Structures are given as C-alpha cells and as structure tokens.
Amino acid sequence: MALPDPYSEIRLVGLRSLRGANFWSRRPITRMDVAVGAYDEIHSAEVPGFNEALIRAFPGLWEHRCSIGERGGFVTRLRRGTYAPHIAEHVGLELQGMIGHDVGYGRARGGDREGEYTVVFEHLHAEVGLRAAALALEAVQRAFAGELDTVDHMVAELQSLAESPDVPDLTQSVLCGITGGGHRTQVREQMLKRGISDEALIVDVAPSYLLNAGLPYARSEVAVILDADLTDVPERYQEEERNLQLVSTLADAVPGGGIVVVPSREWEIQDMARKAGCRVAVFSTRERVPVRDTRVARSVAMVRDGRIVIEVGGELTDGGAVEEGEDVPAQVAAALAVHSLRELGMEKEQA
C-alpha cells in the first residue's frame, strides 16, 4: 500500500515535563502531544515490514506486557494492529530502558483537539524523558517510512543526557492547596481573615495549571477542592470522571492521615481522597448534609441561621457569621479548612 508521508503527517505539537503529582500519575512524567493526520486510520498490522523493523531495532519490546498483561503482550498488539501514539509510548519507555532506567508506566489517549493524541510515560530523569519522547516519535516515523535500522545513536544520546544533572526533585511544602472552578481566591482571603498568617503558603492551583503542569508543590497539610465545575480546561476534561480525577490530584500531595476539604454530595471526590489515604472533611451551604456524607466525614461544616457551624465527633463549634456579598461556599470551605489545620496542629502537639 502507498503510505502518506509519515514525517509530515505524524507531528509533535506539544512536549513538557511534569514534576509533581498530576492528572495521570503521582510520579513525574513526560507528556507528548501528537498530531497523526492520515495515520489516525493506519495501524501497524497494515504496513509490510513495520513490525519486523521495530522489533529488530527494539528487541526489548518483547518484555512489554501492555494491556494483555504478559510477556510479549505489546508485540501481540503490534501484530494485531495498533496505532502510532500507542507505539510511541512503548518506544519512549524502551529507549529509557535501554540506558538502564527502570520505567514502565505509560498511557496514550485522545488529545485535546481532534486528530491529536496525548502520550505520557514516566521518567527518572526529566531531560532524558523529554528527549526519549521526541526520539520515539522519530523512530515511529522512520519505521512507517521503511527507514528504521539502528537506534544506537539514540541510545548514546540518552546515555549522555542521563549523565548530566537532573532537574531537582520537587520538595516544596505548603500549608494548603485549593482548586476547583469556584471562587478559589476568596477561600484564601477567608482563611487569612480567620487567623492564618499572610506569610503562610496557601496556593491557588487553577485546574488548567494542574492539567498542564501538575502540582507545583510536593506536600500540603490540607487541600480544599471547591467543586469539579471546570471551565478553564479542554472539553474532554470537563466531562465527569476526568474532571473529578483532575481536581482530586490535590489529595495526592496530602500526607497519609491528612485532611481534604470537599463539597457535600461529591461522593466520588470523597472516595478518591480516601483512596489516597486522606481523611475527609465535608462542607455544605445547607443546614444538614446527607447521611452518606456523615458516614465518611471526620468533620462537617454547614450553615444554620446565617452562621457557619462545624461538627466534629458530635460536638458543634461556631464558625462565625456568613458575610454578605462574599461567596458562601468559599466562606464555609475556608472555615472548615482553618478548623482542620488547627486540629492537625493539636494532633501533632499530642503525638
């Protein structure tokens, strides 16, 4: 079959390194966005010699289990027919493996625009990961063009990069991280009004930043997830499950036993926070919260008669009056976040 030119059809349109916890993984990853043109409809089993050349250049692909879950799984996928982004994912991992980097996590998914795909894989060295992504795409292009032979020069380049200093690990610790589509800035302002020092690091993480760069810190004492009503990310990340997964990334930086403040009735977010090993604090602008919330929440904040009420262990604490003209959910979430921070401080003192 006559193939379209892979060098013009398969193109790199975005490349970045994510150091902190992110939408895809808690680990640092390389993200590559790829446009595939006509190769959206052309798979590996359709191109004579493609699989043989790829496996000859990268014999370690036999060890990739892929979705089949056993040795040779990815080779089986190749022979049955798989597409350029998925192939680039595995080649990017294999190139790192050829210089002794033990990496295995990767994903290839539909991209932010039609005809584009997002490829992510873990790395041990940021510059190696970025270059491995570009070289993987080049290898796929060459294989489709029937020009792939030795990849020794690629391995030598990555080995040299691996010997250079890496980007430092992300170690910054903050007091509180806030995300969601609501009034994040007002949460911070309300926390300051309630006695948190203005020198404390309360970080407003826009969902779009979270998607494109991951968390900008390694640890937070408390996290506040206002909602999953996102408008600053591509449409596919506004859909249920993806938006929930994105905002729940904040829980990945909260240490085990830490507290994540989440809205009432957002049970999927609560479950994700608990799965990350965190305790859940639930806020609502109503007088009561559903039983399903109270079954898992260590503390609950509500609004009764114009005042914020915080319940912990069956005991009620006054959280102050609701201010007119200010966003009510932001006020209640902030009151609960400050209360949670003080509780954590007391726990540390008693430990």
N, C-alpha and C positions, 0 to 999 in steps of 0.2 A: 504494500500500500504506500502511496505517496503521502509523506507526513508534512504538515506545516512546519515552518522553521521554528525549532524549539527555543532558539536564542532570542527571538523576538516575541514569541507567544508566552513563554514562561518567564516572568519578570519579578524581580524583587521590588516591592513597593514600600516596605517598612521593616526596620530592624532595630531592636532595642534589647537591653538587658535589665531585668527586674531583680533587685537585690532582696527586697523584703517579701513578706507573705503577700500573696497575690490571688487573683481570681482562679488560677489554675492549680497552685501548689503553695505549700508553706516554704518550699525550697526556692533558692534563686533559680531563675530560668532565663533562657533566651527565647525571645518572641520574634518570629519572622512572618511578615505578611506577604503573600504571593499572589500575583495575578497569573492565571493559567491560559487564558484565551481559548483557542480551539482544543487545547489539551484537557479541557473540562469534560470532553467526551471520548478521550483516547486513554485506554488503560494499558498496563504493562503486558498483558497477555496478547494484545493485538499487534505488537511490534516485534517482528522477527529479530532475534538476536539480542533484544534488550535485556532480558533476564539473565542470559548467559554472561553478557559483558559485565553487568552489575555485580553478579555473584563472583565472577573471576576477579574483579577489582576489589571487592569487599567480601572475602570468604567468611569473615566473622558474622555476616548476616545470618548464617545458619544457626547461630546461638540466640537470635532474637525470637522470643516466644510469641510476641504480638497477641492479638485477641484470641488466638486459638489456644494459647496457654501451655505450649510445649515446644521443645527444641524443633527448629525448622518451621515454626508457625508462620513467620514472616515470609519465608521462601514459598510456602504454600499459598499465601495471599498473593505474592507476585505472580505465581503460575496461574492462579485463578483469575487474576486481573485486579490491580489496584492502581491508584492514581498518583500523579506527581507530588502533591503535598504530603501524602502519607509516606511515599518513598523518601522524600527529602527529610522527613522526621527521623526515619530509621538510619539513613546515611549520616545525618548530623550526629546522632548518638554513636554510631560505629566509628566515625572519624575520631571522636574523643576517646573511644575505647582503644583505638589503635595506638594511642600515645600513653596508655595506661590509666586513663581516667575512668573510674567505675561509675558510670551513669546509666540509667535505664528508663527514667520517666519521660514520656513524650506524648503529645496529642496533636492531631491535625483536625481542624474543624472549619466549618463555613466561616468566611470572613465578614467584615463589617459592610462590604459592598458586594453586589452581585458580580460573580466571576472571580472573586478573591477568596483566599483561604488563609487562616491563621495557623501557623505551625509553632508549637512550643516544645522545648525539651530542657531538661536540667543540665547544668554545667557545674564544674568545680572551679573554673577559672573564667571570669567574665569575658575577657578578650578572646580566649580560646573558643568559648561558646558562640560569640558573635561571628568569628571567622569561620568556625565549623559550619554555621548555618549558610553562609554565603558559598562556601566550597561545596557543601552538599547540594545546593541548588545547581551549581555549575556542573557537578558530576551527573545529576539527573538530566540536565540539558544535553550534555555530551553523549550520554547513553541513548537518549532518544534520537540524536543525530548520527548514531553509529560510530562515534569517535572516542569512546571511553576505552582507555587502555590502563596504563599505570597511574596510580594515585600517590606514588612515593613522594612527589614534590609537595602534595597537600599535607601529608603526614609530617614531613620535615618542617614545613612552615608552622604547623600547630605545635610541634615539639619545641621549636624555638620560642614561640609565644608563651608556652607553658613555663618556660624558664625565666620569664620576665615577672616583675612584681605584679600581683593581682590587685584589683580594687579592694580596699579594706572591707571587712565584714561590717554589716550594719549592726551597731551596738547601742544606738541612742535609746534612752528610756524616757518616757513621758508620763505625765500624770493621767491624762485622759485623751482618748481619741474619739472624734464624733464624725458620723457620716449619715447619709440619707438625703432625700430630696427636699426635706423641710428646712426650717429656719435654724441651720447649724450655728450661725454666728450668734444668734440670740441665746442659744444654750450656753455658749462660752460666757457671754455677758452676764447671764443669770448666775452662773457658777461664781463669777467674780463678786457679784453683789452679795452672794451668800457666804462670803468669807474666805474663798480660795484666793491665795496670793496672786497678784498680777504677774509675779515672776514665775509662777508655775507653768509648765508647758501643757497647755490644752490645745490639741491640734485638730483643726477642722480639715477633714480629708474629703474633698469632693469625690463623688463616685467616678467621675471621668478620670481624675488623677489616679484613683485606686485601680481602675481598669488598665490604664496605660503605663503606670509606673510601680504599682504595688504599694504597700505601706511604706511611709517614709521613716519609720522607726521600728525598732526591734521588740519593744515591750511597752505596754501601758498598764497602769494599775487598774483602770476602769475603762470600759468602752461604752459609748452611747450610740445606739442605732435608732434613729428617729423614725424611719419608715423605709419602705422599698419602692416608693413612688418616684422613680428616677426619670429625669428628662434630659440630662446632660451626657448621656451615653447613646451609642447607636441603638436602633430599634430592637435588634435581637437581644440586647442586654437589658431591655426594659420588660421583656417577657418574664412571666412567672417562672420560677426556678433559677433562671440566670440572674435576675435582679436580686433574689434572696441570697444566692450564693455569693454575689459580689459584695453586698453590704455586710454579710456575715464574716467576710475576711477579717474584719476588725477583731473578732474573737480570737483569731489565731495568734495575736500578739499579747493577749491577756494570759498571765501565768495560771497554771492549774489552781483552782480554788478562787480565782479572781472573779470579778462581777461584771456582767454585761447587762446594761440597761436597755430593755426592748419594749416595744409597744404591746399593750394588751391585744389579744386575739391574733397576734402574729406568731402562731404556734410553730410554723416551720423554722422561723428565725430562732425561736427559743430552743428548738431541738438541735439546730446547728451549733448554737452556743454551748449547749450542754455536751454535745458530742466533742467539742474542742476542750472539754474539761472544766468549763466555767460554771459558776453559779449565775442564776438568772434573777434580775430584779425587773418587775413589770410596772409600767406606768399607764395611766388612763386619765382622760378628761371627764370621765363619768364618776358616779358615786360608788359604783361597785365594779368588780371585774368578774368574768366568768369563772366557774369552778375549775375549768380546765387550766386557767392561769394559776390559780392558787395551789393547784396540785404540785406545781414545779417551782413556783416563785419563792425565793427566800425572803423577799420583801416586795411590798406593793405600794404604789403611790396613786392616790385618787383625788378628786375634787368634790368637796362637800360644803355646801353653804358658802361658796366663794373662797374657801380656804383649801390649801393642799394638805392632805392627811397621808401620813406614811405609816404603814402597818408592818411590823416585824414580830414574828412569834406570837401573834395575837394581841400585841400591845400597840397602841396608837400614839403617834407623835405628830405635833402640829408642825407643818412645813411652811407656814406663812400664808398671807393673803395672796390671791391671784391678782396681779396687776392689770388694770385696764389698759388697753392699747398695745399690749405685748402678746406675742403668740403663746397661747395656753399650753399646747403640748411641749413647747420648748421650756416653759417655766416648770412644768411638772417633771419632765425628764431631768432638768438641771437640779431640782430639789432632791430627786432620788439619787442622782449621781454624787452629789455632795454628801448626802447621808451615807451612801455606800463607801465613799472614801474614808469617812470618819470611822465607820465600822471596821474597815480594813486596818486603819491605824490602831484602833483599840485591840484588835486581834494580834497584831504584831507586838504590842506592848505586853500582852498577857502571855505570849509564846515564850 
